C-alpha cells in the first residue's frame, strides 16, 4: 500500500532545487535551483516558487533571480513575505505573484512594448502583464 506519491513535477529531484522551504500555510515551496551570473548581477541565485496546495497538481509559479549568493530562505509566519538572505543582505519578496504583478504594474504604468519584451524576455511569447 502506498501512503504518499511523488507529484510528477518532483520526480526528478533536480527539478525542485537543492535547498527547499515550505511556507507556514503549506501552500508554497521555495527552492534554490542554483547560483548563476545574470545580465544584471555578478552574483545571483535562481529561486523557484511552487504552488503545492494540491499535491496532485504541483505547479511552478515563479523563478526569480535574486542578486545574492543565497545563504537561506524563509517565510514570515503568515506566509506573506519571503525572506532571502545572502552576501550580508536580507531581501524581502512578495511570494504572491498576482499581488506582486499588480504592484509592479502600478509602479511602472505602461505595458512593455514588443521591443522591450524581446530585449528582456528573448524567446518567450509576447504577453506583458501590465495591460493598458
C-alpha positions, 0 to 999 in steps of 0.5 A: 500500500502506498501512503504518499506519491511523488507529484510528477513535477518532483520526480526528478529531484533536480527539478525542485532545487537543492535547498527547499522551504515550505511556507507556514500555510503549506501552500508554497515551496521555495527552492534554490535551483542554483547560483548563476551570473545574470545580465544584471548581477555578478552574483545571483541565485535562481529561486523557484516558487511552487504552488503545492496546495494540491499535491496532485497538481504541483505547479511552478509559479515563479523563478526569480533571480535574486542578486545574492549568493543565497545563504537561506530562505524563509517565510514570515509566519503568515506566509506573506513575505519571503525572506532571502538572505545572502552576501550580508543582505536580507531581501524581502519578496512578495511570494504572491505573484498576482499581488506582486504583478499588480504592484509592479504594474502600478509602479511602472504604468505602461505595458512593455512594448514588443521591443522591450519584451524581446530585449528582456524576455528573448524567446518567450511569447509576447504577453506583458502583464501590465495591460493598458 
